[in-house]
């Protein structure tokens, strides 16, 4: 039986109820197309798309959009040469791009958080799960510094950003992926769950880290590790690719990562 | 004559039309209070407030809010101990906090951008000014790496984040402060102004740096230096403090900075 893009979309969305305003959609390509190969990725960059085409894959499942805005609008990019080149590459290469963002965050448990915690080897440290975060309980002796080094080693990244004291001991920790690093999510968690440390992807600089700064100035034991949006979410897409490969054994399914988008100078 | 808080607010807002939804407001204190001393700052942190009280200043003029959200809402923080401690410190210390955000961005030219470009010693390199950015023209031989080192040295910061090639030569550069680092502002600028480099404060990780990554993969000469929200805006508040000291010579007016909220590990 030929597997079409629609078969894969149906599989990805079978057990979730997407919000009415979901960003999940087939951004390019046609649902009836027969799938020759799947590339799963965090960000469908120019490089990822080129690589998929070279390898004969005609479906990219991406967590983020190809055109630099969450809602995949393109009108504002009409004359932009980078957008034009990328759009032509996609068209000429015959690559379909399906955005899998809201669905995977609605898996039970959240497929992105699950992938990160698994990649960090912390699944057995989960105390409990909330929709927006995994709450972890660490043994004695873990410090912010040691946790940062473990994250860098596990994810193969060069740096993380920290607010608070690197020498602080951490027992109660929450992991929040992607753009869940803002104060409206992290600050109630820090207080209600009596957390020592928040590990998050990305968030406004004037919210969570400034709260941590004030908490430390007040003598409280609080810290934050901001590890990067992609760095916090790519592992979840890798886990998804492994599951798709099991569900569709007749299809070549590969995960493809990217270098961190920023380096520090 | 006694100078009241209202006198200073009137001075700050005399030449600008604030939007109806402005965040600029007297967050604590009373407009009729006589001012004993002014601390000007980017972020009214616990430490800044403690320091102002110790020095006998009863007015803090801050660019950002004290309570970890842009609109200075506090209902969601009702039981939070860090918020409670900070609120009591402000009350007991009798410190008024005035938020000067929208006004200074509406100065002609934008007082925050002006302060940053001045602090970087680049005022004579300004080709022209747009409301959201200063456009600079650099002499031959400036690279992303050299510019990054200059910024770090000038602002006294430990690191900046870069997307693109550090060795790339830059002639046409735009400087955007604060949260103006998003794609809706930077991407049209990059294209229309034929820029090599964007220098910005903060922005979504999935927008501008991903555009730069794709542009580079397409063989284009584009780069981004993200220097941090506070790092891009504090100099503008320092410039404001110098101007206030000149306007109100009878008042002690001081600028107070903070350490960068993040360090890299």
Boltz contact constraints between the chains, C-beta under 6 A:
constraints:
  - contact:
      token1: [A, 45]
      token2: [B, 213]
      max_distance: 6.0
  - contact:
      token1: [A, 45]
      token2: [B, 214]
      max_distance: 6.0
  - contact:
      token1: [A, 46]
      token2: [B, 214]
      max_distance: 6.0
  - contact:
      token1: [A, 46]
      token2: [B, 217]
      max_distance: 6.0
  - contact:
      token1: [A, 47]
      token2: [B, 217]
      max_distance: 6.0
  - contact:
      token1: [A, 64]
      token2: [B, 206]
      max_distance: 6.0
  - contact:
      token1: [A, 68]
      token2: [B, 183]
      max_distance: 6.0
  - contact:
      token1: [A, 68]
      token2: [B, 207]
      max_distance: 6.0
  - contact:
      token1: [A, 68]
      token2: [B, 210]
      max_distance: 6.0
  - contact:
      token1: [A, 68]
      token2: [B, 211]
      max_distance: 6.0
  - contact:
      token1: [A, 80]
      token2: [B, 191]
      max_distance: 6.0
  - contact:
      token1: [A, 82]
      token2: [B, 214]
      max_distance: 6.0
  - contact:
      token1: [A, 82]
      token2: [B, 215]
      max_distance: 6.0
  - contact:
      token1: [A, 85]
      token2: [B, 218]
      max_distance: 6.0
  - contact:
      token1: [A, 86]
      token2: [B, 214]
      max_distance: 6.0
  - contact:
      token1: [A, 148]
      token2: [B, 265]
      max_distance: 6.0
  - contact:
      token1: [A, 159]
      token2: [B, 264]
      max_distance: 6.0
  - contact:
      token1: [A, 160]
      token2: [B, 265]
      max_distance: 6.0
  - contact:
      token1: [A, 161]
      token2: [B, 262]
      max_distance: 6.0
  - contact:
      token1: [A, 161]
      token2: [B, 264]
      max_distance: 6.0
  - contact:
      token1: [A, 162]
      token2: [B, 263]
      max_distance: 6.0
  - contact:
      token1: [A, 162]
      token2: [B, 265]
      max_distance: 6.0
  - contact:
      token1: [A, 163]
      token2: [B, 261]
      max_distance: 6.0
  - contact:
      token1: [A, 163]
      token2: [B, 262]
      max_distance: 6.0
  - contact:
      token1: [A, 183]
      token2: [B, 68]
      max_distance: 6.0
  - contact:
      token1: [A, 183]
      token2: [B, 69]
      max_distance: 6.0
  - contact:
      token1: [A, 191]
      token2: [B, 80]
      max_distance: 6.0
  - contact:
      token1: [A, 202]
      token2: [B, 205]
      max_distance: 6.0
  - contact:
      token1: [A, 205]
      token2: [B, 202]
      max_distance: 6.0
  - contact:
      token1: [A, 205]
      token2: [B, 229]
      max_distance: 6.0
  - contact:
      token1: [A, 206]
      token2: [B, 64]
      max_distance: 6.0
  - contact:
      token1: [A, 207]
      token2: [B, 68]
      max_distance: 6.0
  - contact:
      token1: [A, 209]
      token2: [B, 261]
      max_distance: 6.0
  - contact:
      token1: [A, 209]
      token2: [B, 262]
      max_distance: 6.0
  - contact:
      token1: [A, 210]
      token2: [B, 68]
      max_distance: 6.0
  - contact:
      token1: [A, 211]
      token2: [B, 68]
      max_distance: 6.0
  - contact:
      token1: [A, 213]
      token2: [B, 45]
      max_distance: 6.0
  - contact:
      token1: [A, 213]
      token2: [B, 261]
      max_distance: 6.0
  - contact:
      token1: [A, 214]
      token2: [B, 45]
      max_distance: 6.0
  - contact:
      token1: [A, 214]
      token2: [B, 46]
      max_distance: 6.0
  - contact:
      token1: [A, 214]
      token2: [B, 82]
      max_distance: 6.0
  - contact:
      token1: [A, 214]
      token2: [B, 86]
      max_distance: 6.0
  - contact:
      token1: [A, 215]
      token2: [B, 82]
      max_distance: 6.0
  - contact:
      token1: [A, 217]
      token2: [B, 46]
      max_distance: 6.0
  - contact:
      token1: [A, 217]
      token2: [B, 47]
      max_distance: 6.0
  - contact:
      token1: [A, 218]
      token2: [B, 85]
      max_distance: 6.0
  - contact:
      token1: [A, 229]
      token2: [B, 205]
      max_distance: 6.0
  - contact:
      token1: [A, 261]
      token2: [B, 163]
      max_distance: 6.0
  - contact:
      token1: [A, 261]
      token2: [B, 209]
      max_distance: 6.0
  - contact:
      token1: [A, 261]
      token2: [B, 213]
      max_distance: 6.0
  - contact:
      token1: [A, 262]
      token2: [B, 161]
      max_distance: 6.0
  - contact:
      token1: [A, 262]
      token2: [B, 163]
      max_distance: 6.0
  - contact:
      token1: [A, 262]
      token2: [B, 209]
      max_distance: 6.0
  - contact:
      token1: [A, 263]
      token2: [B, 162]
      max_distance: 6.0
  - contact:
      token1: [A, 264]
      token2: [B, 159]
      max_distance: 6.0
  - contact:
      token1: [A, 264]
      token2: [B, 161]
      max_distance: 6.0
  - contact:
      token1: [A, 264]
      token2: [B, 264]
      max_distance: 6.0
  - contact:
      token1: [A, 265]
      token2: [B, 148]
      max_distance: 6.0
  - contact:
      token1: [A, 265]
      token2: [B, 160]
      max_distance: 6.0
  - contact:
      token1: [A, 265]
      token2: [B, 162]
      max_distance: 6.0
